[in-house]
Amino acid sequence: MLSIGTIVLTVEDIARAGDFWRAALGYVDRSEPSDDWVILDPPGKSHWAAPGASLALSVTGYPQHYPPRIHLDLYAEDQAAEVQRLLGLGAREVDWDHYPEDADWIVLEDTEGNRFCVVQSGPYPAA
């Protein structure tokens, strides 16, 4: 059985991106970051199989693909407050005109242009 262990985002400024994602998620460095690679873990993650996906940041020499082919969905109990907090950390709102009328998510991008959604969490819809 497979599970998601680490999600890797490509960045140009690893220090800026690392600062953003540490503050956004409350994650911590697994080990000392290098100039082109850092792995961030949920607090308390002590081994590979521990719950919670890690986030790795990798410096690349090529431009981002737009629109991106993958993004993160971040769940929030208070979406409006989290969006404001993330904007204060350096995230930017994405001008996106494809929201359905009943959208429960907002599209943002990090300091490096990697897109992610902040989703209003709650109970799963009835099956």
N, C-alpha and C positions, 0 to 999 in steps of 0.2 A: 504494500500500500504506500502510495506517495503522499507527501504533505508539502505545503509551501514552507520553506525554511527561511529564505532570504529573497527580498525583492531588491533588484539593482536598478538605480537611477543613474543616468549619465549626467555629468555636470561639467562646467568649465571652472568654477571657483569653489573648490572643495571646502575651504574654510567657511565661506559664507553659507553654502548649502548645508554643511554640517551644523552650524549654529542654528539655522532655521529649523531643521528637522529635529534636533535635540530639544529645542524649545517647544516646537509644535506637538511632538508626541511624548515628551518626557523620557526619551530613550537615552541610553548611555553608551559610551564607546566600549566596544568589546576589548580592544587593545589600543595601543598608541596609534593614532592615524598617521598615514604616510602622506606624501605630497600628492598622491594620485589615487588613494583608496582608503576608505574608512567603513567599518561595519558598526552599525548602531543596533543595540539590543533593547528589548523591553527590560525595565528594572527587574533585577532578581533572576533573569534567565541565566542558568548555570550550566546548561549542556545542550547539545544539538537538538535533542528531542523535546525540550521544554516547550510548553505552549507559547504561542505568539510568534509571528514572523518577524525576522530581523529586517533592517533596511540598510543596504550598502550603497555607497556613493562612489562612483568611478569617474575619474577625469578622462575625457576623450578628446581626440583631435579633430572630430568631425561635427558638423552642425546638427542641431536637433531636427527631427522629422516633424513637419507640421502638416496636418494635425497629427498629434502623437498617436501611436497605435496601441498604447496601453496607458492606463491611469489607475490611481488609487482611489478607492471609495473609503472615506473616513467617516465613521458613525459618530453622531453627536446627540446628546440628550437635549442640549440647548443650542440649536443650529445658529441662531442669530448671534449669540454671545461668542461661539467658537469662530464664526466667520470674522467678527470684529477683532478678536484676539489674533487670529492668523494674519489679517491685514496689518495689524500693528507690528507683527514680526517681519513683515516684508512681502507677504503674499500679495498677489494682484488678482482682481476680478477679471475673468475672461468675458469679453463681449461675445456672447453666444446666443443666437436667435432661434435655437431649436428646442427650447424648453416647452414641454407640454403644459397645459393649463394647470394640472394637478401635480406639478413637479415637487418632489420632496428633497431635491438636491440643488446645490449651487456650485458652479464650476469656478475654481481658482487655479492659479499657477504659482509655483514656488519661486524663489529668487533666481532660479536658473531656467525658468520657462516650462518645467515639468508640470503638467496639469493633474489636478486631483479634484474630487468632488467632496463636499461636506454634505452628508446625508442626515436628515432628521431621523433619528432612530425611534423605535417604539416597538410594539408587539408585531409579530409576523402576521400578515393578513390570513384570515381563515381560509382553509383549503377548500 
